[in-house]
Structures are given as structure tokens and as C-alpha cells.
Amino acid sequence: MFRISALLVLVIPPILTSGGCRWAASGQNTLGARLYQQGQYSAALQQFQKVIATDPDNADGYYNLAATNHRLGLEQKDQKMLNQAEALYNQCLDHAPNHVECHRGLAVLLIDTGRPDRAFALMKNWANQNPNFSEPRIELARLYEEANNPQLALQYLEDAVQKDANNARAWLALGRLREQSGDYSQAMQNYQRSLAINNQQPLAWERLAKLNQQNAGAPPVNLNNTRIAAPNTPYGGGFNVRY
């Protein structure tokens, strides 16, 4: 059975200037994420529970609470926590049907609990319900790559960039697949396209620089750009908090 890489990155929405409950919930989400990053998972769990109590419609709160239960359930081999995580992921999607991180988290949980077919069905249903949205295609590509089916992964990524030519994550993932297949020229073009959209991608700069070194005739790459830390995957975090 295959397994998706699952680095937890919680979602932290921006603090809003209107609506007392939403403002308070945003602060609680932020504090919970900090506690999580410090390894204080039980304390983080309490903060995310407060988010839901403060703002029952807060999709990110349900997601963060689900992701924390998910991690603790795996670490403690606690099936009740995993069941709770699954219920919370679904509540998140009830409030935000296109929540990208939540779809990813739920897919990871389904795979973690021996239901890969359900994970694929989840993503395919999401894609079918959103024919012009690129994100479900990117997540399906991730699943197929992890399932050792790079050809289908490539098809979904090509579809993703057709749906949204300005999706830097899709171009980065497409470049990586093409690099792995030996199509270095096309991979370089894909990396360059991704960086033209978002130049704060260390992984893209790293791969492009390596390919430039391998191809003496390639145009030089300007590495004097501002960079930020990023997960070591072209798709972004596995099940994860966003700032």
C-alpha cells in the first residue's frame, strides 16, 4: 500500500477587522498553530476546540482540529481520535466545499486507515464537481504519483495548468515529473513558468539551478531573488497549517 507524505501545516486565516467572533477565532487559530509547531499538541487541540466554540462556521478551525486529531491518532494508535478527525474533516468540507488542505488531509487519513480507493473517489468527485478548478487535479496527481502511476499524474497536471495557467504549484509539480522522466528541457520551461508566477519557491530554484548546471547551453538562472522556507515537495504540505 502506498502512503502520501504527510507533513502537518495548519491553516491560519488572516485576522479580520470586522466581526468579533471571527477576529477572536483567528487569534485562537494562530495560537493553536504556534502551540502545534512547538510540539504542544494537546494544548493546540484545546485552542482549536475554542475556535469552533467561538465561531461554529469556521472551516479552518474544523480543519486544524481534524489535522491535530489525525496526527495524535496516528502517534497514539487511537482509532477514536482518527474517527473524530474524519468527522471533523467532513465538517470542514460542509462549511467550505473547496477547502484544499481539508481534501488533502481527508485523503491522507483514508489512505492511513487502509481505504485508498475512497481517497481517489473523494478527489475525483471533487474534480467532477468543479470542472474548471485546477486544485483537485493537482491533488489527484499527487495521489497517482504516490501510487506509482506517473503517467496519470502527468495527465492530471497537464489538465490543471490548462484550467489555470497561473497556478505555480501545478507548474512546479509538472516540472518535477518531467525531470524524473528525463525530459529536462520541458522540465526547465515548467520550472521557469512556475517561478515567473511565484519566485519565492526554493525547491523550484534548486531544481532549475541543477538542470542549468547539467545543460551548458541553457540560459543562466538569476538566483538573487528573495526566498522563503517551503515544504520539500512540489505539491506543498501533505495534511497541513497555512499562514
URQUITA-V149504 format. One record per run of one state. SS is the DSSP state (2 for helix, 1 for strand, 0 for the rest). FROM is the first residue (numbers start at 0). TO is the last residue. Records with the same first field share a line. If there is no record, write none. Layout:
SS: FROM-TO ; FROM-TO
//
This chain:
0: 0-8 ; 10-18 ; 37-39 ; 54-57 ; 76-77 ; 95-98 ; 112-114 ; 129-133 ; 146-148 ; 163-166 ; 180-182 ; 197-200 ; 214-239 ; 241-242
1: 9-9 ; 240-240
2: 19-36 ; 40-53 ; 58-75 ; 78-94 ; 99-111 ; 115-128 ; 134-145 ; 149-162 ; 167-179 ; 183-196 ; 201-213
//
